Amino acid sequence: MPERVIGQALQPVRVADVPVSGRVAIDTVPAERAMQLAESILALVEPWRARFLELITCYVGTEPGSPEVALDRLAGWLTDADLHDRISRMLRAWNAPK
């Protein structure tokens, strides 16, 4: 596989609040599932809650370190299928019995 393709595959997904002109439509997750994942993330104890939120804000391209992310906004970001899949797998791995 060419290095250019590998490098592109490793880039984080950037989800914009406003669609970018010419952007290809992305797969979405039902709002109910996105809301459930958002609630699970917000229910984490610190420092893990803040760490998951910072990771998500990096993926979506917002300013990291913002003090609070509203549940609705977080759920909106998590309707992106790729982001939802990444974060839900990380959360499952984190919560798995050790």
N, C-alpha and C positions, 0 to 999 in steps of 0.2 A: 504494500500500500504506500503511495507517495507520502512523504513527510508533510506536505501541505494538507492533505486530507486528514492525516492523523492529528495534526495540530488543530484543525478546525473541530474535530470530534471532541477534543479535550476542553474546548472553550465552554464556559458556563452559559446556560440559557439566560437570555435577557428578555424579560417580559415587560412590555411597556404598558402603562395605564391607558395610553391613547395609541390606537393602531398607527403604525408607521406606513407611509405611502409605499405601495409596492410590496408590502410584507406578505409572505405566504401564510395562509390560514394555518393555525396550529390545532392539534387535537385538544379537546377540552374534556374535563371531568365534570360530572353532574354537580351542581351547586351544593347538594346535600352532603356528598362525599367530601367535597372541599371544606365545607363547614365543620364536619366531624374531625378532619385532620387538623384544622386550625384550632379547634377547641382542645384537642389532645396536646398540641404544642404549647398553647397558653396555660395548660394545666401542669406543665412541668415545673419542678422546683428549680430555684436558682442554684447554680449559675447556668444550668442546662437550658432553661427557657430562653435566656438572653443569647446564648450561643446558637441555638437553633434559629432564633429570629435574625441574628446577624448574618448567618449563612444564607438564609432566604433573601434578605435584603441585598446581599451581594449578588445572588443569582438574578434578581429582578432589576438590578441596576439603580436602586435608590441609595440614598446616603446612609452608609452603615453607622451604627451607633445611635440611631434615633431612639429616644427614650421609650416610646410606646407605639405599638402598631395596633390599630383597631382591629377587632375580630372580623368585621366585614371586609376590610381591606386585605387582611391576611388570607381570608377565604377566597377573595377575588383572585389574588395571585396564584393560589393553589388550584384554581380551575385549569391552569395550564397542565396538560397531561404529563409532560416530561418532568416538570418541577414537582408535581404531585407524586409521581413515581419515585423520584430521587429521595424526596423528604420522607415519604412513608416508609421506604426501605430502611433509611437511616434510623427512623424512630423505632421500627420493629426490631432492628438489630440492637439498639440501645436498650429497649425494654425486654429483650430476650433473657431467659434465665442464664445465669453465668455459671 
